[in-house]
Amino acid sequence: MRNQLGLKLTLMVAFASVWYLILPFFWAHNMYEHIDHSEMSYAEFLSFYVPERAVGAVFLVCLPMIFLRPRFAVVGLLFAATLMPALEFTYGSPATAWPASVVFLLYLSWSLHAVNQKRP
């Protein structure tokens, strides 16, 4: 790889990948197992996490851009950070950690922007 991101940024991207792409499916499964699931299917429990999955989709698009086009990834991460509160207030979600998700996306985009500014 031609451009080095640094260990801190790489670990943040790995954590964000788990947080935004994998955990909403586990949260829905946990809810499915602990609430009487005779009347609702797993897909219906998964539909409760629309904001998290939408931000995960935006993050999935930004993931290759972090390494290929970091400036576009910064814009995409900022878009995801502004999309999260809008979707939370529009659709709602059982997850209450969305403010931390927004702060983390903003910090990730700021860190990626700072690394991008240091390169020639």
Order of alpha helices (4+ residues) and beta strands (2+ residues): alpha-alpha-alpha-alpha-alpha-alpha
